Amino acid sequence: MLELDSIDTIDNAELSDILQSCFKHLEIAATQRKSPIHTPVVASIGTNQIPNQRVMVLREFNPTHNSLRFHTDARSLKVQEIGHNDNMSVLAYDPDKRVQLKLYGKGEIIEGGDEANAAWANTDTMGRRCYLCEPGSGTTIAKPTSGLTDDLQSRRPTIEESENGRQNFAILLITIHQIDWMFLSSKGNRAASFKRSGKDWNSNWLIP
């Protein structure tokens, strides 16, 4: 794959090269915690029709299904929002690569089944700990607290203790249908848009 790290290489690239670089950024981000794209901003549409944003950890990018996988508390507000309106967007920026990605897609919450069970099984006990909070995420409270017991706030739960959080764990899958890419440069930014049609992507260069 071309290393698209300068205006010269980008101006001589094909749109298919840009799309493949987008996929590569997402694949790397899902496995490397130090990647800025590992924690993108994920937006859903609130029940009041106002966009609602939060930072989430990208767990997996599946290029075959064009999907992003995140983990979430099944009791959270975003789960309710996606149930009402499944349109979602994801914003990520890598300052070192000078690349911005805006992704648009449909969200789906998966609480049970093999996929959710496998994701839970691969989550370590510290990752599981946040699903042990009571009451659930987003609940109004009288004073600041994590929702964890005093004991759990200072230690890692055991495997047996962590299993109590399984009922609160869910997967958020976002199936992407549009990617807007931008490369920032003092010589002038470059931008492109990719819209999925079946198995194909319709691609266009854009004025940034």
C-alpha positions as CSV (number, residue, x, y, z in Angstrom):
1,M,0.0,0.0,0.0
2,L,1.2,3.5,-0.8
3,E,2.5,5.6,2.2
4,L,0.2,8.6,1.9
5,D,2.1,10.9,4.1
6,S,2.7,13.9,1.9
7,I,0.8,16.1,-0.6
8,D,3.0,14.7,-3.4
9,T,2.1,11.1,-2.7
10,I,-1.5,11.9,-2.3
11,D,-1.8,13.9,-5.5
12,N,-0.4,11.0,-7.4
13,A,-2.6,8.4,-5.6
14,E,-5.8,6.8,-6.8
15,L,-9.0,7.1,-4.8
16,S,-8.8,3.3,-4.2
17,D,-5.4,3.9,-2.4
18,I,-7.0,6.5,-0.1
19,L,-9.9,4.1,0.7
20,Q,-7.4,1.3,1.6
21,S,-5.5,3.7,3.8
22,C,-8.7,4.5,5.7
23,F,-9.2,0.8,6.3
24,K,-5.6,0.4,7.4
25,H,-5.9,3.3,9.9
26,L,-9.0,1.6,11.4
27,E,-7.4,-1.8,11.5
28,I,-4.3,-0.5,13.3
29,A,-6.4,1.7,15.7
30,A,-8.4,-1.3,16.9
31,T,-5.3,-3.1,18.0
32,Q,-3.0,-0.4,19.1
33,R,-4.0,1.5,22.3
34,K,-1.6,4.4,21.6
35,S,-3.2,5.2,18.2
36,P,-5.3,8.4,18.5
37,I,-7.9,6.7,16.4
38,H,-8.3,4.0,19.1
39,T,-10.6,6.3,21.0
40,P,-12.8,8.2,18.5
41,V,-15.8,10.4,19.2
42,V,-19.0,8.4,18.6
43,A,-22.3,10.3,18.1
44,S,-25.9,9.1,18.2
45,I,-29.1,11.0,17.8
46,G,-30.7,11.7,21.2
47,T,-34.4,11.1,21.8
48,N,-34.7,14.9,21.7
49,Q,-33.2,14.9,18.2
50,I,-30.0,16.5,19.4
51,P,-26.7,14.8,18.6
52,N,-25.1,13.1,21.6
53,Q,-21.4,12.5,21.6
54,R,-19.0,10.4,23.7
55,V,-15.5,9.0,23.4
56,M,-15.4,5.2,23.0
57,V,-12.7,2.6,22.6
58,L,-12.6,1.0,19.1
59,R,-12.4,-2.8,19.7
60,E,-12.5,-4.1,16.1
61,F,-12.7,-3.0,12.5
62,N,-14.1,-5.7,10.2
63,P,-13.3,-4.7,6.5
64,T,-15.4,-7.5,5.2
65,H,-18.6,-6.3,6.9
66,N,-17.5,-2.6,7.0
67,S,-18.2,-2.6,10.7
68,L,-16.8,-1.0,13.8
69,R,-17.2,-2.8,17.2
70,F,-17.4,-1.0,20.5
71,H,-18.5,-2.2,23.9
72,T,-21.2,-0.5,26.0
73,D,-23.3,-0.7,29.1
74,A,-26.7,-2.1,28.0
75,R,-28.3,0.3,30.5
76,S,-26.8,3.4,29.0
77,L,-28.7,6.2,27.3
78,K,-27.0,5.5,23.9
79,V,-28.7,2.1,23.8
80,Q,-32.1,3.8,24.1
81,E,-31.1,6.4,21.5
82,I,-30.0,3.8,19.0
83,G,-33.3,1.9,19.5
84,H,-35.1,5.1,18.4
85,N,-32.7,6.2,15.7
86,D,-29.9,4.0,14.4
87,N,-28.1,6.7,12.4
88,M,-24.6,7.3,13.9
89,S,-21.4,9.0,13.1
90,V,-17.8,8.5,14.2
91,L,-15.0,11.2,14.2
92,A,-11.3,10.3,14.5
93,Y,-8.2,12.4,14.1
94,D,-4.5,11.3,14.0
95,P,-2.3,14.4,14.5
96,D,0.9,12.6,13.6
97,K,-0.5,11.3,10.3
98,R,-2.6,14.5,9.9
99,V,-5.6,12.4,8.9
100,Q,-9.2,13.0,9.9
101,L,-11.8,10.3,9.3
102,K,-15.6,11.0,9.5
103,L,-17.6,7.7,9.3
104,Y,-21.3,7.4,9.0
105,G,-23.4,4.3,9.5
106,K,-26.1,2.4,11.2
107,G,-25.8,1.3,14.8
108,E,-26.9,-2.0,16.3
109,I,-26.9,-3.2,19.9
110,I,-26.1,-6.8,20.5
111,E,-26.6,-8.1,24.1
112,G,-26.7,-11.9,23.6
113,G,-25.5,-14.6,21.3
114,D,-22.1,-15.9,20.3
115,E,-20.6,-12.6,19.2
116,A,-21.4,-10.8,22.5
117,N,-20.3,-13.8,24.5
118,A,-17.0,-14.0,22.7
119,A,-16.4,-10.3,23.2
120,W,-17.2,-10.7,26.9
121,A,-14.9,-13.7,27.3
122,N,-12.0,-11.7,25.7
123,T,-12.5,-8.7,28.1
124,D,-10.2,-8.7,31.1
125,T,-11.4,-8.3,34.6
126,M,-10.5,-4.5,34.8
127,G,-12.5,-4.0,31.6
128,R,-15.4,-5.9,33.1
129,R,-15.3,-3.9,36.3
130,C,-17.2,-0.9,34.8
131,Y,-20.2,-3.1,34.1
132,L,-20.5,-3.9,37.9
133,C,-21.6,-0.3,38.7
134,E,-25.0,0.1,40.4
135,P,-27.2,1.8,39.4
136,G,-26.7,1.8,35.7
137,S,-24.7,4.3,33.5
138,G,-26.4,7.7,33.2
139,T,-28.5,7.4,36.3
140,T,-29.0,10.7,38.2
141,I,-27.4,10.6,41.6
142,A,-27.1,12.9,44.6
143,K,-23.3,13.0,44.9
144,P,-20.4,12.0,42.8
145,T,-19.6,8.2,42.6
146,S,-18.4,5.6,40.1
147,G,-21.3,3.3,41.1
148,L,-18.8,0.7,42.2
149,T,-18.6,-0.5,45.8
150,D,-15.8,1.0,47.9
151,D,-14.0,-2.3,47.8
152,L,-14.1,-2.6,44.0
153,Q,-12.9,0.9,43.5
154,S,-9.5,0.0,44.8
155,R,-8.9,-3.4,43.2
156,R,-9.4,-5.7,40.2
157,P,-12.5,-8.0,40.6
158,T,-12.0,-11.7,40.5
159,I,-13.3,-13.6,37.5
160,E,-16.2,-14.9,39.5
161,E,-17.1,-11.3,40.7
162,S,-16.8,-9.9,37.2
163,E,-19.3,-12.4,35.8
164,N,-22.0,-10.4,37.5
165,G,-21.4,-7.7,35.0
166,R,-22.3,-9.8,32.0
167,Q,-26.0,-8.9,32.1
168,N,-25.0,-5.3,31.7
169,F,-22.6,-5.8,28.8
170,A,-23.5,-5.2,25.1
171,I,-21.8,-4.7,21.8
172,L,-22.3,-1.7,19.6
173,L,-21.8,-2.5,16.0
174,I,-21.8,0.4,13.5
175,T,-22.0,-0.7,9.8
176,I,-20.4,2.0,7.8
177,H,-21.9,3.4,4.6
178,Q,-19.8,6.5,4.2
179,I,-16.2,7.6,4.9
180,D,-15.1,11.2,4.6
181,W,-11.3,11.4,4.6
182,M,-9.1,14.5,5.0
183,F,-5.4,15.1,5.0
184,L,-4.3,18.4,6.6
185,S,-1.3,20.2,5.2
186,S,0.2,23.7,5.2
187,K,0.4,23.3,1.4
188,G,-3.4,22.9,1.2
189,N,-5.6,20.2,2.6
190,R,-6.9,17.2,0.5
191,A,-10.3,15.5,1.0
192,A,-12.2,12.6,-0.5
193,S,-15.5,10.9,0.2
194,F,-16.5,7.2,-0.2
195,K,-20.1,6.0,-0.2
196,R,-20.9,2.3,-0.2
197,S,-23.3,0.9,-2.7
198,G,-23.7,-2.8,-2.1
199,K,-20.2,-4.3,-2.1
200,D,-18.8,-1.3,-4.0
201,W,-17.7,2.2,-2.9
202,N,-18.4,5.3,-5.0
203,S,-15.5,7.6,-4.6
204,N,-14.9,11.3,-5.2
205,W,-12.3,13.9,-4.5
206,L,-13.6,16.9,-2.6
207,I,-12.6,20.5,-2.0
208,P,-11.7,20.4,1.7
